[in-house]
Amino acid sequence: MSTVPGRGQPTPYTRGREDGPVRSICEVLAYRKIGAYHQLTIVAPDIAARATPGQFVSLAVEGGGTILRRPFSITGVSQHGPWAGTIDVVLDVVGPGTAWLAGRSKHDVVDVVGPLGRGFPLPRQPATCLLVGGGYGAAPLLYLAAQLQHRGHRVDLLFGAKTGERIFNAIEGKRQASSTRFTTEDGSFGTQGRVTDVLPDIATSTGAEAIYACGPMGMLAAVAAQARERRLPCQVSVEELMGCGVGVCNTCVVPYRRRDGLANVRACYEGPVLDAKRVVWEAIGTTAMAGEPVEQGDAS
Amino acid sequence: MSAERRPDLRVSLSADPARPLELPNPIVTASGCFASGREIDRFFDIGGLGAVVVKSLTLEPRLGLPTPRMVETDSGMLNAIGLQNPGVDAWLANDLPWLAERGVRTIVSLAGKTVAEYRTLAERVRGQPGIAAIEANISCPNVEDRGMVFAAREEATRDAISQVTRVSAVPVFAKLTPDVTDIAAIAAAAVEAGATGVSLINTLSGMAIDVETGRPRLGGVTGGLSGPAIRPVAVRAIHEVHRALPDLPIIGMGGVRSVPDVVELIMAGASAVAVGTATFADPFATLELVEGLPDWLAERGYRSVRQLRGAVQA
């Protein structure tokens, strides 16, 4: 990647328009291990100023013959302090690219594109919001929780994972919500089971008026079904494998009912936050729509 | 350096005075790697590129293949998108006017399932303002020939390309697959059918398996390999076609991400160079090549990028 223009530039190097996403060469301000995850705080004033909860950034990685960026949710933004704007991203090591990133430390330089994608729409009236996260899908929900609380909404958190160390940042969660509840499949932390085992009780006891969810597709489908049963508006941030992160490669598609018909929309461009009731959950990853022409609809 | 000393980046992609194609610089986008144009225009004014080659259009809208659609491989990636696109009519109504309004030189990529569909597609785009050229993607399966890609055979290449050239008022480029024994013979068949030039190369057919599950890593099972891994294949294919047909304009592509990569394809015989996978890694990739090329040329005393075409001493 050393031949890519912009590398070797003094930081901060930022390129882009007056609004929208930019590419920045940024310094890492801090590294933290949080349970099974790694959190990087990155000096990125332009991205911090433009980001909203639910948006993500993509980071260039090195090593192992990798050529593509890796996408990461923004879990927090600070617009103040001597660095004039930082973003926090959370990563889980799943391959050589994320392993390289997890090895970054203070003063290292990273190449960031963002903020990208559609973030969470916020309630117009004061509302009680239930935020449901699976694994490190909890990361963007902490940023959302902070924003909701700041605007006077009630926030309740429900985070689940396979094991206790994969519950992302329980301490921060407790600070940002009226109530918090945790579930683990092995029972090592919180209630044994899945988030959907306790979601109905929590939604009733808190008087939830809206649900926001982020996590694996299977969990999102189950949360969406429960929200539908209770007739609650539900916005989900989908996890689908991405190629470019900027809307041009058509890798990260999700079957979706648009006003003009059925379409494969891009998680990185029309999403990652989508209206749960429009996602065609049963068609995800199946061949049901494979290669078939449709009667109408803009599938770009 | 004074402005008049800047190396000349202009290139001509047509030897036919009735159907000219002059670009202000040789950097264009590779089909299927630039969506509608709006996505990358969020980052910079795409009107500064030599041309934009849009995603292949089919007669009907297509939803494409199931996920996973992409897998990263060593220095490359495989994709199996399945020609997802809004269909030619929706593109003409929604996307072309936006490109035309911005003065983007647009090359429309057309993909047919049958020989007759190429003609219908060419008729639909004929006379539409803002279309500078057609790229006929004949590296897709011919349903009338057991799914064999058109560009795998000289006869099917001639049949499909002649349907397009017969009705087109703009230059026509045949996009060829490298998965053939003699690519120069396929290029010659396209020229006999009236093609203005050729686009070399499409992705290489490939496959990857998850050895833990024993399943293919792509929903579509096989896919197209792109990225730096394929650049030597592109250089070879361009070199072979340029040697056989020295006057034929060539849009070269395959794993280009740096200025020296651009020069390498031009030295092999490309007149212009398309950039695909590099845009996935950096949305500014194409623009930075347009900006970086003049310095590279000036530092070495070249006055024009055209001096380098086919300059390899082989």
HADDOCK unambig.tbl for C-alpha pairs under 7 A between the chains (distance, minus, plus):
assign (segid A and resid 3 and name CA) (segid B and resid 258 and name CA) 6.21 0.50 0.50
assign (segid A and resid 4 and name CA) (segid B and resid 258 and name CA) 6.64 0.50 0.50
assign (segid A and resid 5 and name CA) (segid B and resid 288 and name CA) 6.78 0.50 0.50
assign (segid A and resid 16 and name CA) (segid B and resid 43 and name CA) 5.01 0.50 0.50
assign (segid A and resid 16 and name CA) (segid B and resid 44 and name CA) 6.46 0.50 0.50
assign (segid A and resid 17 and name CA) (segid B and resid 43 and name CA) 5.87 0.50 0.50
assign (segid A and resid 17 and name CA) (segid B and resid 44 and name CA) 6.58 0.50 0.50
assign (segid A and resid 20 and name CA) (segid B and resid 42 and name CA) 6.28 0.50 0.50
assign (segid A and resid 21 and name CA) (segid B and resid 43 and name CA) 6.65 0.50 0.50
assign (segid A and resid 22 and name CA) (segid B and resid 43 and name CA) 6.60 0.50 0.50
assign (segid A and resid 65 and name CA) (segid B and resid 74 and name CA) 4.76 0.50 0.50
assign (segid A and resid 65 and name CA) (segid B and resid 75 and name CA) 4.60 0.50 0.50
assign (segid A and resid 66 and name CA) (segid B and resid 74 and name CA) 6.52 0.50 0.50
assign (segid A and resid 66 and name CA) (segid B and resid 75 and name CA) 5.87 0.50 0.50
assign (segid A and resid 67 and name CA) (segid B and resid 75 and name CA) 6.03 0.50 0.50
assign (segid A and resid 67 and name CA) (segid B and resid 76 and name CA) 6.59 0.50 0.50
assign (segid A and resid 67 and name CA) (segid B and resid 281 and name CA) 6.54 0.50 0.50
assign (segid A and resid 68 and name CA) (segid B and resid 280 and name CA) 6.66 0.50 0.50
assign (segid A and resid 68 and name CA) (segid B and resid 281 and name CA) 4.95 0.50 0.50
assign (segid A and resid 69 and name CA) (segid B and resid 281 and name CA) 5.70 0.50 0.50
assign (segid A and resid 243 and name CA) (segid B and resid 70 and name CA) 6.81 0.50 0.50
assign (segid A and resid 243 and name CA) (segid B and resid 280 and name CA) 6.74 0.50 0.50
assign (segid A and resid 244 and name CA) (segid B and resid 280 and name CA) 4.16 0.50 0.50
assign (segid A and resid 244 and name CA) (segid B and resid 281 and name CA) 6.29 0.50 0.50
assign (segid A and resid 246 and name CA) (segid B and resid 39 and name CA) 6.68 0.50 0.50
assign (segid A and resid 247 and name CA) (segid B and resid 39 and name CA) 5.97 0.50 0.50
assign (segid A and resid 248 and name CA) (segid B and resid 33 and name CA) 5.56 0.50 0.50
assign (segid A and resid 248 and name CA) (segid B and resid 34 and name CA) 4.97 0.50 0.50
assign (segid A and resid 248 and name CA) (segid B and resid 35 and name CA) 4.72 0.50 0.50
assign (segid A and resid 248 and name CA) (segid B and resid 39 and name CA) 6.75 0.50 0.50
assign (segid A and resid 249 and name CA) (segid B and resid 32 and name CA) 6.85 0.50 0.50
assign (segid A and resid 249 and name CA) (segid B and resid 33 and name CA) 5.56 0.50 0.50
assign (segid A and resid 250 and name CA) (segid B and resid 81 and name CA) 6.86 0.50 0.50
assign (segid A and resid 251 and name CA) (segid B and resid 69 and name CA) 5.25 0.50 0.50
assign (segid A and resid 251 and name CA) (segid B and resid 70 and name CA) 5.98 0.50 0.50
assign (segid A and resid 251 and name CA) (segid B and resid 81 and name CA) 6.90 0.50 0.50
assign (segid A and resid 263 and name CA) (segid B and resid 63 and name CA) 6.53 0.50 0.50
assign (segid A and resid 264 and name CA) (segid B and resid 63 and name CA) 6.10 0.50 0.50
assign (segid A and resid 285 and name CA) (segid B and resid 66 and name CA) 5.39 0.50 0.50
assign (segid A and resid 285 and name CA) (segid B and resid 67 and name CA) 5.08 0.50 0.50
assign (segid A and resid 286 and name CA) (segid B and resid 66 and name CA) 5.85 0.50 0.50
assign (segid A and resid 287 and name CA) (segid B and resid 66 and name CA) 5.48 0.50 0.50
assign (segid A and resid 289 and name CA) (segid B and resid 63 and name CA) 6.68 0.50 0.50
assign (segid A and resid 290 and name CA) (segid B and resid 63 and name CA) 6.94 0.50 0.50
assign (segid A and resid 290 and name CA) (segid B and resid 64 and name CA) 5.72 0.50 0.50
assign (segid A and resid 290 and name CA) (segid B and resid 65 and name CA) 4.51 0.50 0.50
assign (segid A and resid 290 and name CA) (segid B and resid 66 and name CA) 5.74 0.50 0.50
assign (segid A and resid 291 and name CA) (segid B and resid 62 and name CA) 6.29 0.50 0.50
assign (segid A and resid 291 and name CA) (segid B and resid 63 and name CA) 6.02 0.50 0.50
assign (segid A and resid 291 and name CA) (segid B and resid 64 and name CA) 4.60 0.50 0.50
assign (segid A and resid 291 and name CA) (segid B and resid 65 and name CA) 5.43 0.50 0.50
assign (segid A and resid 291 and name CA) (segid B and resid 82 and name CA) 6.13 0.50 0.50
assign (segid A and resid 292 and name CA) (segid B and resid 62 and name CA) 6.18 0.50 0.50
assign (segid A and resid 292 and name CA) (segid B and resid 63 and name CA) 6.43 0.50 0.50
assign (segid A and resid 293 and name CA) (segid B and resid 60 and name CA) 6.05 0.50 0.50
assign (segid A and resid 293 and name CA) (segid B and resid 61 and name CA) 5.56 0.50 0.50
assign (segid A and resid 293 and name CA) (segid B and resid 62 and name CA) 4.63 0.50 0.50
assign (segid A and resid 293 and name CA) (segid B and resid 63 and name CA) 6.50 0.50 0.50
assign (segid A and resid 294 and name CA) (segid B and resid 61 and name CA) 6.01 0.50 0.50
assign (segid A and resid 294 and name CA) (segid B and resid 62 and name CA) 6.37 0.50 0.50
assign (segid A and resid 298 and name CA) (segid B and resid 86 and name CA) 4.83 0.50 0.50
assign (segid A and resid 299 and name CA) (segid B and resid 61 and name CA) 6.96 0.50 0.50
assign (segid A and resid 299 and name CA) (segid B and resid 62 and name CA) 6.94 0.50 0.50
assign (segid A and resid 299 and name CA) (segid B and resid 63 and name CA) 6.01 0.50 0.50
assign (segid A and resid 299 and name CA) (segid B and resid 84 and name CA) 6.91 0.50 0.50
assign (segid A and resid 299 and name CA) (segid B and resid 85 and name CA) 5.82 0.50 0.50
assign (segid A and resid 299 and name CA) (segid B and resid 86 and name CA) 4.97 0.50 0.50
assign (segid A and resid 300 and name CA) (segid B and resid 84 and name CA) 6.99 0.50 0.50
assign (segid A and resid 300 and name CA) (segid B and resid 85 and name CA) 5.30 0.50 0.50
assign (segid A and resid 300 and name CA) (segid B and resid 86 and name CA) 5.39 0.50 0.50
